[in-house]
Amino acid sequence: MSSTLRPDDRVASAFRFATELVAWVATPWALAPHSVPLAVLSVVVLIGLPTVFSTPGDKRNVIVAVPGYVTIALVVLQLVAAVAAAWTAWHVFAAALVSVLAAVTVVLELPRWRWLTSR
């Protein structure tokens, strides 16, 4: 296990959370016209998985410990869901803003992702 300290990711966390909120709203919005149960399930998955599975040292409370690459995959899931759902359900201008938000989030997340993969 690496002894490097977790990078300060307060700014990245704010962008990550904003993208998660978009995913939590846009994904069921995009899925509801096709299947309400699937829309509900999407919120359960998008909120539940990162709550249950986390990398030790990345969060204070770890319910189920997973390697760093799993935490990264869960963030990528949120980002992809936010962008895909926004382009599916919202006006092109809103979807473009979500795409920019997701791209900035990825750039800001890179130090944390490097740290997570070094563990």
C-alpha positions in Angstrom: 0.0 0.0 0.0 1.3 3.4 -0.9 2.1 5.8 1.9 1.3 8.9 -0.2 -1.2 11.2 1.3 -4.6 11.6 -0.3 -4.6 14.8 -2.5 -6.7 17.8 -1.5 -9.8 17.4 -3.7 -12.2 19.9 -2.3 -12.7 21.7 -5.6 -12.9 18.4 -7.5 -15.4 17.1 -4.9 -17.7 20.1 -5.6 -17.6 19.4 -9.3 -18.0 15.7 -8.8 -21.0 16.3 -6.5 -22.6 18.7 -9.1 -22.2 16.0 -11.8 -23.6 13.4 -9.5 -26.7 15.6 -8.9 -27.1 16.0 -12.6 -26.9 12.2 -13.0 -29.4 11.6 -10.2 -31.9 14.0 -11.9 -31.3 13.5 -15.6 -31.1 9.7 -15.7 -34.5 9.0 -14.3 -35.8 11.9 -16.4 -34.5 10.3 -19.5 -35.7 6.8 -18.5 -39.2 7.6 -17.1 -40.9 7.9 -20.5 -39.8 4.3 -21.2 -40.0 2.7 -17.8 -40.8 4.2 -14.4 -39.4 1.2 -12.5 -36.1 1.5 -14.5 -36.0 5.2 -13.7 -36.3 4.5 -10.0 -33.8 1.7 -10.2 -31.3 4.1 -11.9 -31.4 6.4 -8.9 -31.0 3.5 -6.5 -27.9 2.3 -8.5 -26.4 5.8 -8.9 -26.7 6.7 -5.3 -26.5 3.2 -3.7 -23.4 1.8 -5.3 -21.0 4.7 -4.3 -22.6 4.7 -0.8 -21.9 1.0 -0.3 -18.6 0.5 -2.1 -15.7 2.8 -1.4 -11.9 2.7 -1.1 -10.4 2.8 2.4 -8.7 6.2 2.9 -10.9 7.9 0.4 -14.0 8.1 2.6 -14.3 8.1 6.4 -17.0 5.4 6.5 -16.4 2.4 4.4 -19.2 -0.2 4.3 -17.7 -2.5 1.6 -14.0 -1.9 0.8 -13.0 -2.0 -2.8 -9.8 -1.2 -4.7 -9.3 2.3 -6.1 -10.2 1.3 -9.7 -13.7 0.4 -8.5 -14.2 3.8 -7.0 -12.9 5.4 -10.2 -15.3 3.2 -12.3 -18.2 4.4 -10.1 -17.3 8.0 -10.7 -17.1 7.3 -14.4 -20.5 5.7 -14.3 -21.9 8.9 -12.8 -20.2 11.0 -15.4 -21.4 8.9 -18.3 -25.0 8.7 -16.9 -25.1 12.5 -16.5 -23.9 13.3 -20.0 -25.9 10.6 -21.8 -29.1 11.3 -19.9 -28.7 15.1 -20.4 -28.3 14.6 -24.2 -31.3 12.3 -24.2 -33.7 14.3 -22.1 -32.7 17.9 -22.1 -32.3 20.8 -24.5 -28.9 20.9 -26.4 -27.7 23.9 -24.4 -28.2 22.2 -21.1 -26.7 19.0 -22.4 -23.6 20.9 -23.6 -23.2 22.5 -20.2 -23.4 19.1 -18.5 -20.8 17.8 -20.9 -18.5 20.7 -20.0 -19.1 20.1 -16.3 -18.2 16.4 -16.8 -15.1 17.2 -18.7 -13.9 19.7 -16.0 -14.7 17.1 -13.4 -12.5 14.5 -15.1 -9.6 16.9 -15.3 -10.0 17.8 -11.6 -10.4 14.2 -10.6 -7.1 13.0 -12.1 -4.9 13.6 -9.0 -7.4 11.6 -6.9 -7.6 8.9 -9.5 -3.8 8.6 -9.6 -3.8 8.4 -5.8 -6.6 5.7 -5.9 -4.7 3.6 -8.4 -1.5 3.8 -6.4 -3.0 2.2 -3.4 
